[in-house]
Amino acid sequence: MRIKVTPDDFRVRELLEFRPEPGGEHYVHLLQKEKLSTQEALSRLCMVGEIDRSSVAYAGLKDRQGITEQHISIAGRAFEWREPGLRLTPLGRAANPINSRMSRGNAFTIVVRDLEPFEAAKVRRNLPSLQKTGFPNYFDDQRFGCLRHGQGFPMLQVLRGDYASALRQLIAAPSPRAITGDVRLKTALQKLWGDWEACLRTARGPVYEPMFEHLCANPQDFRGALEFLPLRIRVIQSFAYQSFLWNRAVSLMLRGGINSAQRLRITTLAGDLLAWKYLEPEREQKLMAMETPLFGPEGTGGSEPFQNAMREELENAGLYPSNFTDNQVPGMIWREEPRQVFIKPKDMAEARLEPDEIHDGRVKATLSFSLPRGAYATMLLKRLFAPPFYSEDGDRRARGGGRPEGERSYGGARYQGRSEHRGDAGSSMQRGPARPSSDDRGPARPYEKRPATPWESGMDEDFDA
């Protein structure tokens, strides 16, 4: 199975509603781009149009790989531009800048290529259950670039108070996948680490120079050095680990409510996750009503089954309330944010199966659907092709590819738990030191334990099937 073989194989159209205002200060535009990220497209437009970047607003970021349409607003002026792969068209005016609250989601048209005939048959067979009972709203691999590029989770080190390791993971861990000048610089910094004057001579620019000047003057102040990183980088790293824990808590929670015969395995960079083939109506209603926010130390925690699952994941990571109050870096402080666990695709057309003109003897499937904002189209595809959790391959993955039973490593942290839930993280993640002992992190302050609820008790389930 292959996606994004050509730009036309992945089309995204933003679904946005704004209220036109003829005399509004903000000019709304349709941005159409190909093989450019949203940030790259905006940088190009601001340069050719001499537009102040701070006057531009948008609802969300769109993928670089593909052909995408989204809306942006520019304060005070309209601008039209045409060039290969980039087009900006004025649509009207509005009183307020474009923002995420205006977005209803995205419409997708995706071509899946290089399918074996049996895989093409699976599309037809699995599509009805996907349309009828939806899929878990997991974050997909796009959220975990830190794992793809070998950094692990720097945010975990921040929460443990190990700022030195966090900084080293961020700026001196060369990617095993990329081939760029950045990789060469990180390789050099890796060799020079600790010799801050040598690092200062090697790394120039508005980010590195003040950071290494700070370390030259304050050799042990790694927390202060982290603050020299661009805010966007700190926020992305913070969200990555927060999203990772959310995925794991949801998967753990679902284990208590999905019959073993209905369990499917979703494979991600950050381990295997549990999905369902069909849901009983009452379980669907429970999921739809459930509050499952991203964790924030001062939040409510959501519904009780999800609170219990998140509490277990935090404790598996060696994280307690004091970690969030004692180890704070600006831009890397978590706030509770709502996220729906259950979603259904809308406007889903029947899959179109045709011979694949690029891969001889194979089939391509064209899928069209829409999803709410924040949902991943690639996760829908993974659910569509997901195998049973307890297939022969699934059992091998669940056991972690030969690692000790129940032990999993995720970018520098080990977790202990049931092997059916904790999948192998994949070769891009490095095994690291075991979670610190209670002596290392101070007296443990465990989260309050609560009795199991009917959703998570699994009294009617055979978990060892």
ABEGO torsion letter per residue (X at the ends): XBBGABAAABBBBBBBBBBBBAABABBBBBBBBBGBBAAAAAAAAAAAAGBBAAABBBABBBBABEBBBBBBBBBGBBBBBBBBGBBBBBAEBBABBBBAAABAEBBBBBBBBGBBAAAAAAAAAAAAAAAAAEBBBBBBAAAAAAAAAGAEBAAAAAAAGBAAAAAAAAAABBBAABBBAAAAAAAAAAAABGBAAAAAAABBEAAAAAAAAAAAABAABAAAAAAABBAAAAAAAAAAAAAAAAAAAAAAAAAAABBAAABBBBBBAAEBBBBBABBBAAAAAAAAABBBBBBBAABAGEBAAAAAAAAAAAAAAGBBAAAAAABBBBGABBBBBBBBABBBBBGBBBBBBBBBAABBGBBBBBBBBBBBBGBBAAAAAAAAABBBAABAAAAAAAAGGGBBBGBBBBGGBBBBEBAAABBBAEAABBBBBBBBBAAAAEBBBBBBBBBBBAAAAGAABBAAX
